[in-house]
Amino acid sequence: MKIVMATGTFDILHPGHGLYLKKAKELGGSEAKLVVVVARDSTVRKRKRVPIVDENQRLEMIKMLKSVDEAYLGHNTDMFKIVKEIKPNIIAIGNDQEFDTSKLQKQLELNGIAVEVKRVDDYKKSELDSSCKIIKKIKNTDFQHSLRNCK
């Protein structure tokens, strides 16, 4: 059985996340095991923004998804540590993730990690196909009207 590792922030879940994880698992074949690594809040802050949903809730949501066999929080300082612990056969990179797969492959090799890096080319295009787009739409919504029915 091949182990496929997929990583991401998964801040506000949307169909694109589901497609990415489904396609990532398929990279390993019909008997593949999908292990997802959810980025730590501290890592997200360093790289792009403050997450809306905290890391523990994001991890809990990812664990509930049908295609996910196991999920863990990443490490705060060494992104290769969890790769060494899980020992995947394949690391799946999402279509919108800003990783140069050949550079990542070389970094892994320099760290003594023998794993194949593959990009998931499929992408679920829709009006709200990223957490950032969802956040922008919320910001542009009439909050007073929307909040009347929220508890």
C-alpha positions in Angstrom: 0.0 0.0 0.0 1.3 3.4 -0.9 1.1 6.3 1.5 0.3 9.7 0.0 0.8 12.8 2.0 -1.1 16.0 1.3 -0.6 19.3 3.1 -2.3 22.6 3.4 -3.9 25.2 5.6 -7.5 24.2 5.0 -8.7 27.3 6.7 -12.3 27.6 5.4 -13.2 24.3 3.7 -14.6 24.4 0.2 -15.1 21.9 -2.6 -11.6 22.6 -3.9 -10.1 21.1 -0.8 -12.2 18.0 -1.2 -11.2 17.6 -4.9 -7.5 18.1 -4.0 -7.5 15.4 -1.3 -9.5 13.0 -3.5 -7.1 13.4 -6.4 -4.1 13.3 -4.1 -5.2 9.9 -2.8 -5.7 8.6 -6.3 -2.0 9.3 -7.0 -1.2 6.3 -4.9 -3.5 3.9 -6.6 -6.7 2.1 -5.5 -5.3 0.9 -2.2 -3.6 4.1 -1.2 -3.6 5.6 2.3 -4.0 9.4 2.4 -2.3 11.2 5.3 -3.0 14.9 5.6 -0.8 17.4 7.3 -2.6 20.6 8.4 -0.4 23.7 8.7 0.1 25.1 12.2 -1.3 28.6 12.9 2.2 29.9 13.4 3.3 28.5 10.0 0.3 30.1 8.3 1.0 33.5 9.9 4.7 33.3 8.7 3.7 32.5 5.2 0.6 34.4 4.3 -2.0 35.5 6.8 -3.8 35.0 10.1 -6.0 31.9 9.9 -9.7 32.4 10.6 -10.2 28.9 12.0 -7.7 27.6 14.6 -5.4 24.7 13.8 -7.2 22.2 16.1 -10.6 22.9 14.5 -9.1 22.7 11.0 -7.5 19.3 11.9 -10.8 18.1 13.2 -12.6 19.0 10.0 -10.0 17.3 7.8 -10.3 14.1 9.8 -14.0 14.0 9.0 -13.5 14.0 5.2 -14.2 10.7 3.4 -10.9 10.5 1.5 -8.7 11.2 4.6 -7.3 8.1 6.4 -5.2 10.0 8.9 -4.5 13.7 9.7 -1.9 15.5 11.8 -0.8 19.0 12.6 2.6 19.9 11.1 5.6 20.9 13.1 6.2 24.5 14.0 9.9 24.7 12.9 10.9 21.8 10.6 8.6 20.9 7.8 10.6 17.8 7.0 10.2 16.3 10.5 6.7 15.0 9.9 7.7 13.7 6.5 10.4 11.6 8.2 7.9 10.4 10.7 5.1 9.4 8.3 7.5 8.1 5.5 5.1 8.7 2.5 5.8 7.3 -0.9 4.3 10.4 -2.6 3.8 14.0 -1.5 0.9 15.6 -3.3 1.1 19.3 -4.0 -2.1 21.2 -4.8 -2.7 23.0 -8.0 -2.7 26.4 -6.2 0.1 25.7 -3.8 3.2 27.8 -4.5 5.8 25.1 -4.3 8.3 24.4 -7.1 8.0 20.6 -7.2 11.6 20.1 -8.5 13.1 22.4 -5.8 11.0 20.6 -3.1 12.2 17.2 -4.5 15.8 18.4 -4.2 15.3 19.7 -0.6 13.8 16.4 0.4 16.7 14.5 -1.1 19.2 16.8 0.7 17.4 15.8 3.9 17.8 12.1 3.2 14.1 11.7 2.3 13.3 9.4 -0.6 9.8 10.4 -1.7 8.2 11.3 -5.0 6.6 14.8 -5.3 3.6 15.1 -7.6 1.4 18.0 -8.4 -2.4 17.5 -8.5 -3.4 19.3 -11.7 -7.2 19.2 -11.1 -8.8 22.3 -9.7 -12.4 23.0 -8.8 -13.1 26.4 -10.4 -16.0 28.2 -8.8 -16.9 31.7 -7.5 -15.7 30.8 -4.0 -12.8 28.4 -4.8 -10.4 29.7 -2.2 -10.5 30.6 1.5 -9.4 34.1 0.6 -12.3 34.6 -1.8 -14.7 33.4 0.9 -13.2 35.8 3.4 -13.5 38.7 0.9 -17.1 37.9 0.2 -17.9 37.9 3.9 -16.1 41.2 4.3 -18.3 42.7 1.5 -21.5 41.4 2.9 -24.0 43.5 4.9 -23.1 42.2 8.3 -26.0 43.7 10.2 -28.5 42.0 8.0 -26.6 38.7 8.0 -26.0 38.6 11.7 -29.6 39.0 12.7 -30.2 35.2 12.4 -26.8 34.1 13.8 -26.5 32.7 17.2 
